[in-house]
Amino acid sequence: MIDPKFPKKNLELFYRIQSIENDLLISINFGDALESQELYQKYIDNIIKDETNSYNLSENKVQSIKYHIVSLIVLMSNLIIKKGFSAYSVKAKAQAMIQMLDGYQEIQDLVRLGRIATKAFCAQSSKASISCENKYIRLALNYIHEHLGEKITLDDIANHVYMDKCRLCSQFKDTTGYTFSEYIAQSRIERAKILLSHSERELSYIADSLGFGSQGYFSTLFKKYTGSTPTEFRLQNKDIYMSEFNILNHNKNNSL
């Protein structure tokens, strides 16, 4: 409950920022790239220009802005997860952004990274996602993404969700459009894409950590699903994925 003694000017700012934040989440939910960027900038402008310090999360201005952007990243990632995307991959993306954010001390760098995060989550939101209203299938999906690096059997999943295997297979295919083996393979490939484009990990490490069994099988399956070998994918996509983040290391003297 807000303190009734809270100055009216400060209270107006509080509600204005909350309203902008809410509109921003709505625009991301609908995948509106242009509006989400405009609302993000509006949100940041209000935070930075807060002369009353009523919305500060720290005595240090830079740290306060950093906390606000972290809060936004958490809200956006939770929104994406609720739309049916893998909690595993969404949280991995959010954690990577927060870790990167933690390393910057210039306001313009923080603002740019927040803008990149907003753009990334909005783009993800605009993609078709699997509806997981069936709680048993949601449990199955969570189990799969939490154990991607392990050997996953149908028996393991059925025991985890307390359902007959035949019934579970039928509901899983109806909900996701994939069989268990197809979904697990595609999930591992998607995770491999992240490791290939965001790290220098050896192919043998990626294959082993994601439960492919061998580097050869990993390369064969990866090409089957993507049309490229893991090495080709890394060369083609690493610079693309990292270019937006690398912009934070340049033009630091540019205005906000």
Backbone torsions as a table, in degrees:
resi	resn	phi	psi	omega
1	MET	NA	134.9	-178.0
2	ILE	-76.2	135.8	179.3
3	ASP	-60.9	124.9	-179.6
4	PRO	-61.3	-19.7	179.2
5	LYS	-84.6	-3.4	179.6
6	PHE	-59.5	124.6	-177.4
7	PRO	-52.8	140.4	-177.1
8	LYS	-58.7	-40.2	-180.0
9	LYS	-60.8	-42.8	179.4
10	ASN	-67.7	-37.9	-178.8
11	LEU	-65.3	-39.9	178.6
12	GLU	-62.6	-40.1	178.8
13	LEU	-65.0	-42.4	-179.3
14	PHE	-57.2	-50.2	-178.4
15	TYR	-69.2	-32.7	179.8
16	ARG	-66.1	-45.2	-180.0
17	ILE	-66.9	-40.0	178.3
18	GLN	-62.7	-38.7	179.7
19	SER	-66.2	-42.7	179.2
20	ILE	-63.9	-42.6	179.2
21	GLU	-60.7	-42.5	179.2
22	ASN	-64.6	-43.4	178.3
23	ASP	-63.9	-35.9	179.1
24	LEU	-63.1	-45.3	179.2
25	LEU	-64.2	-36.8	178.0
26	ILE	-64.9	-43.0	-179.2
27	SER	-65.4	-36.6	177.2
28	ILE	-67.7	-39.1	179.7
29	ASN	-59.1	-35.5	179.8
30	PHE	-92.0	1.1	177.8
31	GLY	69.5	27.9	-179.1
32	ASP	-85.5	95.7	-174.5
33	ALA	-62.3	-46.6	-176.7
34	LEU	-64.9	-49.2	-178.1
35	GLU	-65.0	-39.0	-178.7
36	SER	-63.8	-37.2	177.9
37	GLN	-68.5	-39.3	178.5
38	GLU	-65.1	-42.9	-179.6
39	LEU	-69.7	-35.8	176.9
40	TYR	-61.6	-46.2	179.8
41	GLN	-63.7	-37.7	178.6
42	LYS	-64.8	-41.1	178.3
43	TYR	-62.2	-48.8	-178.6
44	ILE	-64.1	-41.3	179.2
45	ASP	-58.7	-42.3	179.2
46	ASN	-65.9	-37.7	178.8
47	ILE	-66.2	-47.1	-176.6
48	ILE	-68.0	-38.5	-175.5
49	LYS	-89.3	12.3	179.0
50	ASP	-71.5	94.6	-179.3
51	GLU	-77.1	-16.7	-179.0
52	THR	-82.7	-14.1	-176.7
53	ASN	60.1	18.9	-177.3
54	SER	-76.3	-16.0	-178.2
55	TYR	-113.6	14.7	178.2
56	ASN	-72.9	139.2	176.8
57	LEU	-104.1	-2.3	178.1
58	SER	-158.0	155.1	176.5
59	GLU	-67.4	-24.9	177.4
60	ASN	-87.3	120.8	-175.1
61	LYS	-60.0	-43.6	-180.0
62	VAL	-62.5	-44.6	-179.5
63	GLN	-64.6	-37.0	179.1
64	SER	-63.0	-45.6	178.4
65	ILE	-62.8	-40.2	178.7
66	LYS	-59.7	-43.6	179.3
67	TYR	-63.1	-40.3	180.0
68	HIS	-63.7	-41.3	-179.2
69	ILE	-70.3	-37.5	175.0
70	VAL	-60.3	-43.2	178.8
71	SER	-60.4	-41.8	178.6
72	LEU	-63.4	-43.3	180.0
73	ILE	-60.3	-42.0	178.8
74	VAL	-64.1	-44.9	179.2
75	LEU	-62.6	-43.8	-179.3
76	MET	-66.2	-40.5	-180.0
77	SER	-66.9	-38.8	177.5
78	ASN	-64.3	-37.0	177.6
79	LEU	-62.3	-43.9	-179.4
80	ILE	-65.9	-40.0	179.1
81	ILE	-62.8	-40.6	179.9
82	LYS	-65.1	-22.5	178.7
83	LYS	-79.1	-3.7	175.2
84	GLY	108.9	1.5	178.4
85	PHE	-76.0	158.6	-178.5
86	SER	-59.9	122.8	177.7
87	ALA	-61.7	-34.3	-178.8
88	TYR	-60.7	-52.2	-176.6
89	SER	-72.5	-37.5	179.8
90	VAL	-65.5	-44.7	179.5
91	LYS	-66.0	-35.6	178.3
92	ALA	-62.0	-42.2	178.6
93	LYS	-65.0	-45.4	-179.1
94	ALA	-63.1	-43.5	-179.8
95	GLN	-64.3	-38.4	178.5
96	ALA	-63.9	-40.4	179.4
97	MET	-67.2	-41.8	-178.9
98	ILE	-66.4	-39.6	177.8
99	GLN	-63.2	-41.1	178.3
100	MET	-66.2	-41.5	179.5
101	LEU	-59.7	-38.5	-177.4
102	ASP	-63.0	-23.6	-177.6
103	GLY	-86.0	-4.7	-177.9
104	TYR	-104.6	145.2	-177.6
105	GLN	-125.3	0.3	178.4
106	GLU	-101.4	135.3	-176.8
107	ILE	-58.0	-41.7	-177.7
108	GLN	-63.5	-32.7	177.9
109	ASP	-69.1	-41.7	179.6
110	LEU	-63.5	-43.2	-178.3
111	VAL	-64.4	-42.4	-179.9
112	ARG	-64.8	-41.6	179.5
113	LEU	-65.8	-37.7	176.3
114	GLY	-63.4	-37.7	178.2
115	ARG	-65.5	-41.7	178.0
116	ILE	-62.9	-41.7	179.1
117	ALA	-63.0	-43.8	179.2
118	THR	-60.4	-44.6	179.3
119	LYS	-62.2	-42.9	-177.1
120	ALA	-65.7	-45.2	-179.2
121	PHE	-69.9	-34.1	178.2
122	CYS	-65.7	-41.8	178.9
123	ALA	-63.6	-40.0	179.1
124	GLN	-67.0	-38.7	-178.9
125	SER	-65.2	-30.7	-177.8
126	SER	-74.1	-14.9	179.6
127	LYS	-80.1	152.7	177.0
128	ALA	-66.9	135.1	178.8
129	SER	-125.9	160.3	-178.9
130	ILE	-81.4	128.6	175.8
131	SER	-77.3	131.2	-176.9
132	CYS	-121.7	50.6	179.5
133	GLU	-69.0	-27.9	176.9
134	ASN	-71.3	112.7	-173.5
135	LYS	-64.5	-30.3	179.5
136	TYR	-69.8	-39.1	178.3
137	ILE	-70.8	-36.8	176.7
138	ARG	-61.2	-42.2	177.3
139	LEU	-62.5	-40.5	179.7
140	ALA	-64.4	-43.4	179.6
141	LEU	-63.3	-45.0	178.6
142	ASN	-60.6	-41.1	179.8
143	TYR	-62.2	-44.6	-179.6
144	ILE	-59.6	-47.3	-176.1
145	HIS	-72.5	-23.0	177.3
146	GLU	-83.1	-13.7	-176.9
147	HIS	-127.2	28.0	-176.9
148	LEU	-58.8	-31.3	-178.4
149	GLY	-82.8	0.1	-177.2
150	GLU	-113.0	170.1	173.7
151	LYS	-75.8	120.3	-176.9
152	ILE	-111.2	123.1	178.5
153	THR	-112.8	159.3	177.6
154	LEU	-61.9	-36.5	177.8
155	ASP	-60.9	-42.1	179.8
156	ASP	-59.7	-47.0	-177.2
157	ILE	-67.5	-43.8	-179.8
158	ALA	-61.8	-41.2	178.2
159	ASN	-66.4	-34.9	-178.4
160	HIS	-67.7	-38.1	-176.7
161	VAL	-99.3	2.3	178.3
162	TYR	56.0	54.3	-179.7
163	MET	-140.3	149.6	175.8
164	ASP	-61.0	139.8	-174.6
165	LYS	-60.6	-44.2	-177.9
166	CYS	-63.8	-43.7	180.0
167	ARG	-66.3	-40.5	179.6
168	LEU	-63.9	-43.5	179.3
169	CYS	-59.9	-43.5	-178.7
170	SER	-63.9	-47.4	-178.8
171	GLN	-68.0	-35.4	179.8
172	PHE	-64.1	-45.8	-179.9
173	LYS	-65.5	-40.4	179.8
174	ASP	-64.6	-36.7	-176.4
175	THR	-80.0	-45.6	-173.2
176	THR	-98.3	-23.0	-176.0
177	GLY	86.1	1.3	-178.5
178	TYR	-126.0	155.2	168.6
179	THR	-78.2	169.4	179.7
180	PHE	-60.3	-46.2	-176.9
181	SER	-63.6	-39.2	178.7
182	GLU	-65.1	-44.1	-177.8
183	TYR	-66.1	-43.7	-179.9
184	ILE	-62.5	-43.6	179.9
185	ALA	-62.2	-46.2	-179.4
186	GLN	-65.2	-37.8	179.1
187	SER	-64.5	-40.6	178.3
188	ARG	-66.8	-38.3	178.4
189	ILE	-64.5	-42.7	179.7
190	GLU	-62.7	-40.7	178.0
191	ARG	-67.5	-37.2	178.6
192	ALA	-63.2	-36.8	178.1
193	LYS	-58.4	-41.7	-179.9
194	ILE	-63.7	-46.2	-178.9
195	LEU	-65.8	-37.6	-179.9
196	LEU	-67.1	-39.5	-175.1
197	SER	-91.1	-18.1	-175.5
198	HIS	-116.2	5.1	-179.9
199	SER	-149.5	170.4	177.8
200	GLU	-105.8	20.9	-178.5
201	ARG	-58.9	141.1	176.8
202	GLU	-66.3	152.2	179.7
203	LEU	-60.9	-35.0	179.9
204	SER	-64.5	-37.6	178.4
205	TYR	-66.5	-45.2	-179.6
206	ILE	-62.0	-44.6	179.6
207	ALA	-60.7	-44.1	-177.9
208	ASP	-71.2	-42.3	-175.6
209	SER	-70.9	-21.3	-179.1
210	LEU	-105.9	11.1	172.2
211	GLY	75.5	25.6	179.6
212	PHE	-77.7	-18.0	178.1
213	GLY	94.7	-49.0	178.7
214	SER	-151.3	158.0	179.8
215	GLN	-66.0	-35.3	179.9
216	GLY	-64.1	-44.5	179.2
217	TYR	-66.6	-38.8	177.7
218	PHE	-58.9	-48.1	-178.2
219	SER	-63.9	-39.9	-179.8
220	THR	-65.5	-46.5	-178.6
221	LEU	-68.1	-38.6	-179.3
222	PHE	-61.7	-44.0	-179.8
223	LYS	-67.3	-34.2	179.2
224	LYS	-61.9	-41.2	-175.8
225	TYR	-87.5	-26.1	-174.2
226	THR	-114.1	-19.6	-177.1
227	GLY	86.2	-2.8	179.8
228	SER	-129.9	155.3	172.2
229	THR	-76.6	161.0	177.4
230	PRO	-54.9	-40.2	-179.7
231	THR	-65.6	-43.8	177.9
232	GLU	-62.1	-42.6	179.8
233	PHE	-61.8	-43.7	-179.9
234	ARG	-60.4	-45.7	-179.2
235	LEU	-65.5	-37.6	-176.9
236	GLN	-77.7	-28.7	-169.9
237	ASN	-115.5	-18.5	-175.4
238	LYS	-58.3	-48.0	-178.7
239	ASP	-66.8	-34.3	-179.9
240	ILE	-66.3	-46.6	-178.4
241	TYR	-66.4	-35.6	-173.6
242	MET	-91.0	-13.8	-173.4
243	SER	-60.5	-39.7	-178.8
244	GLU	-66.5	-36.0	179.6
245	PHE	-73.9	-35.1	-178.3
246	ASN	-67.1	-21.1	178.8
247	ILE	-61.3	-21.3	179.6
248	LEU	-68.9	-19.1	-178.5
249	ASN	-92.1	1.7	-176.9
250	HIS	-127.0	161.2	174.3
251	ASN	53.5	41.5	-176.9
252	LYS	-66.2	-15.8	-179.1
253	ASN	-88.9	-1.1	179.2
254	ASN	-67.3	150.5	178.6
255	SER	-76.7	160.3	177.6
256	LEU	-70.8	NA	NA
